[in-house]
Amino acid sequence: MKYRKIGTLLIILLVTLSTYAQQFNIFTIETRPVGLESKEANGFVSLSDIDRLSEHSDSLALPDLSNINNDGYEKFSYITLDSTYRTRFLSRTNTSETDKLFIYSYSEDVLVSIPVSDLKVVAWLDAYTMPRECPCPEYYYQIGLEIENKFLTGYENHFVNTLVFVGEKNPFVRNQVKPVVWQKIDSTEFPSNLVNTEVNFNFGNNDYKYQLGMTYKFENQHYQFFIQKLIKKDWQFGLRLLVVDRKTKEKIDERLFHSGESSSFAPLDNQWVGYLFKNKPMVIFGFKWISFGCPSITLLGSNEKEIVINCDNRH
């Protein structure tokens, strides 16, 4: 699949897969017009990042469009997948008609569920391809679920704090994720004795030297959170996160975030922390803006990995 950049609004989709696959797959959502000429917009969740594409005629997700005449170019932009093609795509993404779509805003504490059987499966031509260039192969399309606008009321602007899960049961812990309010502290208060992860960042000419920048702290009922900026020639290239148990003072987690050509650091009022998923550790996220690639949610704990958002970020 070729990837190109598309501006997206942040709704996140978690899809239940087989026991041998990643437990959660997370996606963003875009808004798209209702039809080709409408001013109204519906939600659209692309599942293309987990679609097992195949060019075999018996497994194609899109119908044959080669017979559309020159006057029908606009029909290449938006395609509703019915019957065999709907079944194929849902099967390829391990999505069931009996699943539900759970749409949850953690900032507004709004939860809506919709049966998958009530949702359209649609294909939108990506933003970097003109209809006159088609017929086009499948990987020129974003394919996924269309959500009617009537289901998307009561949410924050642009759905930037909204998550969506496809499965049998609601996975969300409601009203337990809160915004982080950092307090600036002296660098001597940073628990540097707990640091294990080496920076090991080469600035050219074998120059690994850097300076410690401003330090911040946040506490909730369970943990103390410390962050410290890593600076090179007035440029913040890194951010170290340490999470400490409030009672035992033992280290719970340590992360090292980097910026670069494909990412930059988000403001320090952009982070959220708390319990978000049932039977999962506490999470923290919102440290970086990603331009090439996709952001992630950090599960706290030494053995827990980050949940990467499949954002269909094509370039």
N, C-alpha and C positions, 0 to 999 in steps of 0.2 A: 504494500500500500504506500502511495506517496503522501506526504504530509505537508500541508501549507497552513499558514497562520489564518485563523478565523477568530474574530472577536466573539467572546461568549459571555453569557451571564451565568453566574455561579449557582446552579442547582446541582446536587450531587446524587448520582444514582448508584445504589448498591444492588448487585444482581447475585442471587444464590446460584452457585455452580455445583458441579459434582464434588464428591468428597475428595477427589484428587486435585482439585483446582483451588485457586486462591479463594478464601472464604468470602471476601468482599471484593467486588469490583465497583469502582466509584467513577462517576461521569459527571460532566457539566451539562447544562441545558442552554439552548439558545431560544430566542423568540423569533418566530417566522410568521409571515402574513397568512391569513386564512384564505387559501386560494392565491392565484397569481396576481390578482388586481385588487385585493381587499386591503383596506387600511387597518383592519383589526388584526391582532396577533395572537397566536396560540403558542404554547410551549412545545419545544421539540428536544427530545433526549436522544442523542446519537449513541448507538451501541456498536459503532463500527470498530472501535478499538479491540473488541473481543470477538468480532465476527471472524469465523474461519473461512476466509474467501476461497472460492474455487471457480475456475473457468470452465469446468465440465458442464455440459449442457443440462445434465440431470440434477445439478445442484446449484445452479445460478439463482441468486436472490432476486434479480430483476428480469422482467419479461423482455422479449425481443423487441427492440425499438427501431430496428433498421428500416422498417417499412413506412415510418412517418415521413410525410412529404415536406417540402421546403417551407410550406405555410404553417407547419406544426412544430417549429423549433421550440416555442415556449413550453410545449408539453414535456420537454426533456427536463425542465427545472424541478418539477414536483410530481411525484408518482405515488399513488396509493397502491400498496401491495395487498392483494386479496388472495384467497384460496391457496393454491399450491405455494406461491411465492411467500405469503405470510407464514405459512407453516414451516417452510424451509428456513426462513430467517430466525424465527423464534427457536427452532431446534438448534440452529448453529450457535446461538447465543445462550443456550440452556435456559430459556425463558418459557414458562408454561402459561397457557390460557387461563389456568385456575389461580395463578399468582395474582397478587395485588400490588398496586403502586402506592407506596406510602410516602407522602410529601410532607416533610417536617421542617419548619423554621425554628431553629434553636434560639434566635433572637426574639421572635414574637411568640414562641411556644404555640404554634398553629400546626395541627396535624390533620391531613386529609388522606383518605385511602380510596383507590379506584381499581376495580377489577381490570386486569390486562385485557380480558375479552371485550371490554367496552372502549378500548383505545385503538386508534388506527396505527398500523405500521406503514410508515411512509419513507420515501427516499427523496432527499434534497440534493440537487447538484451543488457541489462545493463552490465557495465564493470566488475561486480562482479559475473557474472554467465557464465560458460563455455557452449558452444553448446552441449557438450556430456551429460550435465545434463538435457537436454530438451527431450520431450515436456515440456514447462513451462507455468504457468499461466500468465495472462495478466500483472500483476503487476511486472513481471520480465523484462518487456519491457518499453522502452521510445518510445512513439508514438507521431508523430507530422508531421511537414511540412519540406520537403527537398527543399533547394534552390540551383539551379545550380550555379556553380562557376562563370559563365560569368556575373552574376548579382552582384557579390561581388568585383568588381574592383574599385579602387579609394578610398577605405576605409583605415583606419589606421590599423597597424599590430594587428592581433588577434581580431579586431573589439571591442576593449575594451571600446570605446566611441560611439558605434552604438546602436540605438534603432529601434525596429520594431513594427509596429502597424498593426493589422488586422481589417479592418472595411470599411465603405463606403467612408469616407473622410479622408484626411490627417489631423492629429491632432497636428502636430508639428509647433511651432514657429521657423522659421529658423534663424540661426546666432545670437541668443540672449543669449546663454549660454557661459560664459567665465570662464577660470581658475582663481582660487582665488590666490592672491599673498599676503601672510600675512606679516605684519610688527610687529616686537617685540616691546612691549611697557612696561612701568612700571606698576606694579600691581595696583597702586593707580589710574590709568586711567580706570580701569575696572569699569563699572557702577554697583557696588555691591548693591546700593540702589534699583535696579530693580529686584533683585533675589528673587524669590518666592519658587522655587522647592527645597525641602530638599534632601540632598544626601542620608541619611538613609541607609548607606551601612555598614553591619556588618562584621568586620574583624576577628571575633572570640572572645569569652570571653566578649561579649557585648562591644567590642572596636569599636566605631564609629568615632574615631578621625582621622583627616587627615590634610595635609598641602596644601596651595595654591602654585601651581607651576608657570611656565612661562605663560605670558599673551600676546596675539596677537590681532591685529586689521586689518580690511580690510574695505574699503568703495567703494560703487558704486554710481550711480546717485541718488538712492533712500534711501539706508540704510547704517548704520554702523554695522559691524559684529565684535563681540568680542568673543574670546574663551579663556578659562583659564583651565590649566591642574590641576587635583586633584591628589595629591601624598600621598602615604603611604609607608614609609621605602624604598624610592628611586624607587618605582614602581608606574607608572601612571595607576590608576584604573579607572579614570573618566575624562571627558571633558565637561565643561559647555559652551554652546553657548547662547549668547544674541544678538538679532537683534533689532536695534533701528532706528526709523525714523530720518533721518538727519535734517529735519526742526523742527519737534515738539519735538524731543528727547523722544518720547513715546516708550515704549517697544512694538515691533511687535511680537516677538516670543522668547521663552526660551526653550532650550532642554538640557537634561543631558544624555550623552552617557557613557556607561560602557564597560570595557573590561573584559575578563575572559577566561574560558577554550575554549569557542566556538568562540571567536572573539579577535581581537587586533586592535590597532589604526593604521590607514594608515599615511604615511608621510604628512606633512603640505603643500605639493605641489600637492596633489591628489584631491583637492576639486574643484567643479564647482558650479557656481551660475548664475541665470538669469531666463528668461522666456523660458520655454521648451514646454509647452502644451497650446493650444488655450483655452481661457476662464478659465484658471487656474492661481492661484497665482504664484509668483516667487518661484523657487526651490533652494535648496542647498543640495549637497550630496557628498559622497566620504570620510567620516571620518573614516570608519572602514573596516578592512578585516574580512570576515566571513568564518569560516571553517565548522561549524555545523549550518546549517540554511542558510538564504539568506539575502542579503543586502537590503537597502531601500532608497528611495528618499524622502526628507523632503519638504513638501509644507508649505511655510511660512504663518503664521497667527494663532492666538490663537485657532481657531476652525477647523483648517486643520490637518488631520492625515497624517502619512507617507504612501507612496505607497510601499508596500513590493514586492520585486522581487521574483516571483515563479521560482526558479532556478533548480528544479528537483535535489536537492543535496542529493543523496542517499548514505547511509552508511550501 
